[in-house]
Amino acid sequence: MAKSNKRTSIADLAQELGLSVSTISRALNNAFDVSEATKAQVWALAEKLNYQPNSLAAALRRGRSNMLGVIVPHINGAFFPAVVHGIEEVASQAGFSVLICQSTEDVAREKKHVEALLKAQVDGILVSMSNTTQDFAHFERVRSQGTPLVFFDRMPDFPQACGVVANDYRGAYQVMEHLIAQGCRRIAHLAGPQTVNTTLDRFRAYQDALLAHGLPYDPSLVVPLANSGVEAGGAAMQQLLQLPSRPDAVFSAYDFPAGGAMQVLEERGFRVPEDIALAGFSNEPFTTMVKPRLTSVDQRGKQMGEAAVQLFLQLVKRSEVFTGQRIVLKPQLVVRESSLHKQKEPVLPR
């Protein structure tokens, strides 16, 4: 009999009943060529010994696991949890379970997760890259093995990649047009890493909007963020306030640094938006709780997760090699009090 501290296996059942492993396996799978008496005997012992089937072994036999692997950079804030919620909702409806991994913005950990998910025989991998990922060999391996691979939000720039992204460029450009319409002329940018498509597109939109409206690009007004946290935004705002000519608006690549900038401005006696207008990106829940409420861009996280699974399901149906397909979601600029420098635009209720 199997020991209490050891997981019961089919071999344990076979040894206890004096039957072959194949007979036990067929009995557990209700095979027609095993008598009802033997099935009853096997099931009774399996229940007594708390036998649990090896899902990985079953997946190897079936050639599929009904599991999706999901890799996110982090679960801070509301965006990636919203994406995961959308993924789980659609995946569950399609009969898939979801395994969730965090890379914590570490490419080495991201690679380990990819290896683990492949070994687990997942039917597909959905991933948002870490901001340190510059080598895509581990993703090419997924594709070369015939496992559907779908990126979301952050994705590499190669033609074969399939993914779902928000139009970050358009969302950021809308922020800039709004701030310029408010009369802002020295607009600073708290910039995210330029190795990631999302924050790179936001920075490009910042530059292009200045050019399109005849405003000079001043490198001193662009402050790279140490991370996407509140403290990083506060430090960046302190740096901007030391300039001989301070900005009259700040556009942050993320919401949390914008919140940190708002704290510093309040501590230093500046009024938002009268002295300095503020806008962020992501539409985090806290943006409606601060005063003034923070203008931001809604990335439609749940919709992105839903679309990523739907794209995976399309890939599963294809017999040919998986080729690049990109779904681009339209972001929504949500104007609130923090950016109404001249109070010209109505505030959208959120």
C-alpha positions as CSV (number, residue, x, y, z in Angstrom):
1,M,0.0,0.0,0.0
2,A,1.2,3.5,-0.7
3,K,2.7,5.5,2.1
4,S,0.7,8.3,3.6
5,N,3.3,10.9,2.7
6,K,3.6,9.8,-0.9
7,R,1.2,10.7,-3.7
8,T,-0.7,7.6,-4.8
9,S,0.1,6.5,-8.3
10,I,-1.5,4.1,-10.8
11,A,1.4,1.7,-10.0
12,D,0.4,1.8,-6.3
13,L,-3.2,0.8,-7.3
14,A,-1.9,-1.9,-9.5
15,Q,0.3,-3.4,-6.8
16,E,-2.5,-3.3,-4.2
17,L,-5.0,-5.1,-6.5
18,G,-2.6,-7.4,-8.3
19,L,-3.5,-6.0,-11.7
20,S,-1.4,-4.5,-14.5
21,V,-0.9,-0.8,-14.7
22,S,-2.6,-0.7,-18.1
23,T,-5.7,-2.4,-16.7
24,I,-5.9,0.2,-13.9
25,S,-5.5,3.0,-16.4
26,R,-8.3,1.6,-18.6
27,A,-10.5,1.1,-15.6
28,L,-10.1,4.6,-14.5
29,N,-10.9,5.8,-18.0
30,N,-14.0,3.6,-18.1
31,A,-12.7,1.5,-21.0
32,F,-15.3,-0.9,-22.5
33,D,-12.9,-3.9,-22.3
34,V,-12.7,-3.8,-18.5
35,S,-15.4,-5.5,-16.5
36,E,-17.8,-3.5,-14.3
37,A,-16.6,-5.5,-11.3
38,T,-13.0,-4.6,-11.9
39,K,-13.8,-0.9,-12.5
40,A,-15.8,-0.8,-9.2
41,Q,-12.8,-2.4,-7.4
42,V,-10.3,0.1,-8.9
43,W,-12.5,3.1,-8.2
44,A,-13.1,2.1,-4.6
45,L,-9.4,1.7,-3.9
46,A,-8.6,5.0,-5.8
47,E,-11.1,6.8,-3.5
48,K,-9.8,5.1,-0.4
49,L,-6.2,6.1,-1.2
50,N,-7.1,9.6,-2.4
51,Y,-5.7,8.9,-5.9
52,Q,-5.4,12.0,-8.0
53,P,-4.6,11.6,-11.8
54,N,-1.4,13.1,-13.1
55,S,-2.7,15.9,-15.3
56,L,0.6,16.3,-17.1
57,A,0.8,12.7,-18.0
58,A,-2.8,12.8,-19.2
59,A,-1.9,15.9,-21.3
60,L,1.0,14.0,-22.8
61,R,-1.3,11.2,-23.8
62,R,-4.0,13.4,-25.2
63,G,-1.6,15.8,-26.9
64,R,-3.3,18.8,-25.2
65,S,-3.8,20.1,-21.6
66,N,-6.7,22.5,-21.9
67,M,-4.4,25.0,-20.1
68,L,-3.2,28.4,-21.2
69,G,0.0,29.9,-19.8
70,V,0.0,33.7,-19.1
71,I,3.1,35.7,-18.3
72,V,2.7,39.3,-17.0
73,P,5.5,41.7,-16.0
74,H,3.8,42.4,-12.7
75,I,0.3,42.6,-11.1
76,N,0.8,46.1,-9.6
77,G,-1.9,48.6,-10.3
78,A,-5.1,47.8,-12.1
79,F,-4.1,47.3,-15.7
80,F,-2.6,43.8,-15.8
81,P,-5.1,42.4,-13.3
82,A,-7.8,43.7,-15.6
83,V,-6.1,42.0,-18.6
84,V,-5.9,38.7,-16.6
85,H,-9.6,39.0,-15.7
86,G,-10.5,39.3,-19.4
87,I,-8.2,36.3,-20.2
88,E,-9.7,34.1,-17.5
89,E,-13.3,34.9,-18.4
90,V,-13.0,34.0,-22.1
91,A,-10.6,31.1,-21.6
92,S,-13.0,29.6,-19.0
93,Q,-15.9,29.8,-21.5
94,A,-13.7,28.0,-24.0
95,G,-12.9,25.2,-21.6
96,F,-9.3,26.3,-20.7
97,S,-7.7,26.8,-17.3
98,V,-5.2,29.5,-16.9
99,L,-1.7,29.4,-15.3
100,I,-0.4,32.8,-14.4
101,C,3.3,33.8,-14.0
102,Q,5.0,37.0,-13.1
103,S,8.3,38.0,-14.7
104,T,8.7,40.9,-12.3
105,E,10.3,42.8,-15.2
106,D,13.2,40.2,-15.3
107,V,13.9,38.6,-18.6
108,A,15.7,35.7,-16.9
109,R,12.6,34.9,-15.0
110,E,10.5,35.3,-18.1
111,K,12.6,32.7,-19.9
112,K,12.2,30.3,-17.0
113,H,8.5,30.7,-17.1
114,V,8.4,30.0,-20.8
115,E,10.4,26.8,-20.2
116,A,8.1,25.7,-17.4
117,L,4.9,26.3,-19.4
118,L,6.3,24.4,-22.4
119,K,7.1,21.5,-20.1
120,A,3.6,21.6,-18.7
121,Q,2.3,21.1,-22.2
122,V,0.1,24.2,-22.2
123,D,-1.9,24.7,-25.3
124,G,-0.8,28.2,-25.8
125,I,1.2,31.0,-24.1
126,L,-0.1,34.6,-23.7
127,V,2.7,37.0,-22.7
128,S,3.4,40.7,-22.0
129,M,7.1,41.1,-22.2
130,S,9.3,42.4,-19.4
131,N,10.9,45.8,-19.9
132,T,14.3,44.1,-19.9
133,T,13.6,41.8,-22.8
134,Q,15.6,42.5,-25.9
135,D,16.5,38.9,-27.0
136,F,13.5,37.0,-28.3
137,A,15.0,33.5,-28.8
138,H,12.8,32.0,-26.1
139,F,9.7,33.2,-27.9
140,E,11.0,31.9,-31.2
141,R,11.4,28.5,-29.5
142,V,7.7,28.6,-28.5
143,R,6.7,29.2,-32.1
144,S,9.1,26.6,-33.5
145,Q,7.4,24.0,-31.3
146,G,4.1,24.8,-32.8
147,T,2.6,26.3,-29.6
148,P,0.4,29.3,-30.3
149,L,2.0,32.4,-28.9
150,V,0.0,35.7,-28.4
151,F,1.5,38.9,-27.0
152,F,-0.5,41.6,-25.3
153,D,0.2,45.2,-24.5
154,R,4.0,44.8,-24.8
155,M,5.3,42.9,-27.8
156,P,8.4,42.5,-30.0
157,D,8.7,44.2,-33.3
158,F,9.0,41.3,-35.7
159,P,6.5,40.4,-38.5
160,Q,5.7,36.9,-37.2
161,A,4.5,38.1,-33.8
162,C,0.8,37.9,-33.0
163,G,-0.6,40.2,-30.4
164,V,-3.2,42.6,-29.0
165,V,-2.1,46.1,-28.2
166,A,-3.7,49.5,-27.4
167,N,-2.9,52.4,-29.7
168,D,-0.5,54.0,-27.2
169,Y,0.7,56.5,-29.7
170,R,-2.8,57.8,-30.4
171,G,-3.7,57.9,-26.7
172,A,-0.6,59.9,-25.9
173,Y,-1.1,62.2,-28.9
174,Q,-4.6,62.9,-27.6
175,V,-3.2,63.9,-24.2
176,M,-0.8,66.3,-25.9
177,E,-3.4,67.8,-28.1
178,H,-5.6,68.4,-25.0
179,L,-2.8,70.0,-23.0
180,I,-1.8,72.3,-26.0
181,A,-5.5,73.2,-26.4
182,Q,-5.4,74.3,-22.8
183,G,-2.7,76.8,-23.6
184,C,0.2,74.7,-22.2
185,R,3.5,75.4,-24.0
186,R,6.2,74.0,-21.9
187,I,5.0,70.4,-21.5
188,A,7.3,68.0,-19.7
189,H,7.3,64.2,-20.1
190,L,8.0,61.6,-17.5
191,A,9.2,58.9,-19.8
192,G,9.0,55.1,-19.4
193,P,11.7,52.7,-20.8
194,Q,12.4,53.2,-24.5
195,T,13.0,49.5,-24.9
196,V,9.2,48.8,-24.5
197,N,6.9,49.5,-27.4
198,T,4.2,51.0,-25.2
199,T,6.2,53.7,-23.5
200,L,8.3,54.3,-26.7
201,D,5.1,55.1,-28.6
202,R,4.0,57.5,-25.9
203,F,7.3,59.3,-26.1
204,R,7.2,59.5,-29.9
205,A,3.7,60.9,-29.7
206,Y,4.9,63.5,-27.2
207,Q,7.7,64.6,-29.7
208,D,5.4,64.5,-32.8
209,A,2.7,66.5,-31.1
210,L,5.1,69.3,-30.2
211,L,6.5,69.4,-33.7
212,A,3.0,69.4,-35.3
213,H,2.0,72.4,-33.1
214,G,5.2,74.4,-33.7
215,L,6.5,73.9,-30.2
216,P,10.2,73.3,-29.5
217,Y,11.5,70.0,-28.2
218,D,13.5,70.6,-25.0
219,P,15.4,67.6,-23.8
220,S,15.6,69.0,-20.3
221,L,11.8,68.6,-20.0
222,V,12.0,64.8,-20.6
223,V,12.8,62.9,-17.4
224,P,13.3,59.2,-17.6
225,L,11.5,57.4,-14.8
226,A,13.4,55.1,-12.5
227,N,10.3,52.9,-12.4
228,S,6.5,53.3,-12.7
229,G,6.0,54.0,-9.0
230,V,4.8,57.1,-7.1
231,E,8.3,57.9,-5.7
232,A,9.8,57.9,-9.1
233,G,7.3,60.5,-10.2
234,G,8.0,62.6,-7.2
235,A,11.7,62.6,-7.8
236,A,11.2,63.5,-11.5
237,M,8.9,66.4,-10.5
238,Q,11.6,67.7,-8.1
239,Q,14.1,67.7,-10.9
240,L,11.7,69.6,-13.2
241,L,11.1,72.3,-10.6
242,Q,14.8,73.0,-10.4
243,L,14.8,74.2,-14.1
244,P,15.3,77.9,-14.7
245,S,12.0,77.9,-16.5
246,R,9.6,75.4,-15.0
247,P,7.0,73.5,-17.1
248,D,3.4,74.5,-17.3
249,A,2.2,70.9,-17.8
250,V,3.5,67.4,-17.2
251,F,2.5,64.3,-19.2
252,S,3.5,61.1,-17.4
253,A,3.8,57.7,-19.2
254,Y,2.1,56.1,-16.2
255,D,-0.5,57.2,-13.7
256,F,1.4,56.5,-10.5
257,P,4.3,58.8,-11.2
258,A,1.8,61.5,-12.1
259,G,0.3,60.9,-8.6
260,G,3.8,61.3,-7.1
261,A,4.3,64.5,-9.1
262,M,1.0,65.8,-7.8
263,Q,2.1,65.2,-4.2
264,V,5.3,67.1,-4.7
265,L,3.5,70.1,-6.3
266,E,1.1,70.2,-3.4
267,E,4.0,70.1,-0.9
268,R,5.8,72.9,-2.8
269,G,2.7,75.1,-2.9
270,F,1.9,74.8,-6.6
271,R,-1.7,74.6,-7.8
272,V,-2.9,71.9,-10.1
273,P,-3.9,72.7,-12.8
274,E,-3.7,76.5,-12.6
275,D,0.1,76.5,-12.2
276,I,1.0,73.1,-13.7
277,A,-1.4,70.8,-15.5
278,L,-1.0,67.0,-15.0
279,A,-2.0,64.0,-17.1
280,G,-1.1,60.3,-16.8
281,F,-1.7,57.1,-18.7
282,S,-3.6,53.9,-17.7
283,N,-6.7,55.2,-15.9
284,E,-5.8,53.6,-12.6
285,P,-8.7,53.6,-10.0
286,F,-6.9,56.1,-7.8
287,T,-7.2,58.8,-10.5
288,T,-10.8,59.5,-9.5
289,M,-9.9,59.6,-5.8
290,V,-7.2,62.3,-5.7
291,K,-8.0,66.0,-5.8
292,P,-8.0,67.3,-8.4
293,R,-8.9,64.1,-10.2
294,L,-6.3,63.0,-12.7
295,T,-6.7,63.1,-16.5
296,S,-5.6,59.8,-18.0
297,V,-5.9,57.4,-20.9
298,D,-8.0,54.2,-20.5
299,Q,-6.2,51.3,-22.1
300,R,-9.2,48.9,-22.0
301,G,-7.4,46.1,-20.1
302,K,-10.2,43.7,-19.8
303,Q,-11.0,44.0,-23.5
304,M,-7.4,43.4,-24.3
305,G,-7.4,40.2,-22.3
306,E,-10.5,39.0,-24.0
307,A,-9.1,39.8,-27.4
308,A,-5.9,37.9,-26.7
309,V,-7.7,34.7,-25.9
310,Q,-9.9,35.1,-29.0
311,L,-6.8,35.5,-31.1
312,F,-5.3,32.4,-29.5
313,L,-8.5,30.4,-30.4
314,Q,-8.2,31.6,-34.0
315,L,-4.6,30.3,-34.1
316,V,-5.6,26.9,-32.7
317,K,-8.0,26.5,-35.6
318,R,-5.3,27.1,-38.2
319,S,-3.3,24.2,-39.6
320,E,-0.5,26.4,-41.2
321,V,2.4,28.0,-39.4
322,F,1.3,30.8,-37.1
323,T,1.8,34.1,-38.9
324,G,1.7,37.7,-37.5
325,Q,-1.6,39.2,-36.7
326,R,-2.0,42.3,-34.6
327,I,-5.2,43.6,-33.1
328,V,-5.1,47.3,-32.1
329,L,-7.6,48.6,-29.6
330,K,-8.6,52.3,-29.4
331,P,-7.7,54.0,-26.1
332,Q,-9.9,56.6,-24.6
333,L,-8.8,59.9,-23.2
334,V,-10.6,60.7,-20.0
335,V,-10.4,64.4,-19.2
336,R,-10.5,65.4,-15.5
337,E,-9.8,68.5,-13.5
338,S,-6.0,68.0,-13.2
339,S,-5.3,69.1,-16.8
340,L,-7.9,71.8,-17.3
341,H,-5.3,74.6,-17.3
342,K,-7.8,77.1,-18.6
343,Q,-11.0,75.3,-17.8
344,K,-12.2,75.1,-21.4
345,E,-13.2,71.5,-21.7
346,P,-16.0,69.6,-19.9
347,V,-15.0,66.9,-17.5
348,L,-16.1,63.4,-18.4
349,P,-17.8,61.8,-15.4
350,R,-15.8,58.7,-14.3
